[in-house]
Amino acid sequence: MQKESWSVVFYEDERGRRPVSEFLATLSEDARTAVVRDMTLLREFGIAVSFPTVRPVEGVRKLWELRTKTVDGAVRIFYVAQRGRQFILLHGFIKKTSKTPRQELAIATKRLRAVLNKE
């Protein structure tokens, strides 16, 4: 029996821009390949994917991060799981410190609110 896969979609802002897609285009080919591999895990296994590949973001309900080690650095992509077996990729950045920068979290949280308000 074939299990139903999840879809992974890019958040789109009011101007039609897809920030995570744009971010991925800035990465080296090797780094982009690594991130796409982890996105494929989300597609195939959905919410069954666990640490260290994904983890919930502390203090922000429903916000998760995809964690990929790449040649460019530690890539993080914030996302939300939605009804209908869908992940929406909200924001991506290269993590340069041990703690997630507040500014990066603020961007993801703002986009999360926009997505949740559309439900």
Stockholm file with secondary structure:
# STOCKHOLM 1.0

chainA/1-119         MQKESWSVVFYEDERGRRPVSEFLATLSEDARTAVVRDMTLLREFGIAVSFPTVRPVEGVRKLWELRTKTVDGAVRIFYVAQRGRQFILLHGFIKKTSKTPRQELAIATKRLRAVLNKE
#=GR chainA/1-119 SS CCCCCCEEEECCCTTSCCHHHHHHHHSCHHHHHHHHHHHHHHHHHGGGCCTTTEEECTTSTTCEEEEEEETTEEEEEEEEEETTTEEEEEEEEEECSSSCCHHHHHHHHHHHHHHHHHC
#=GC SS_cons         CCCCCCEEEECCCTTSCCHHHHHHHHSCHHHHHHHHHHHHHHHHHGGGCCTTTEEECTTSTTCEEEEEEETTEEEEEEEEEETTTEEEEEEEEEECSSSCCHHHHHHHHHHHHHHHHHC
//
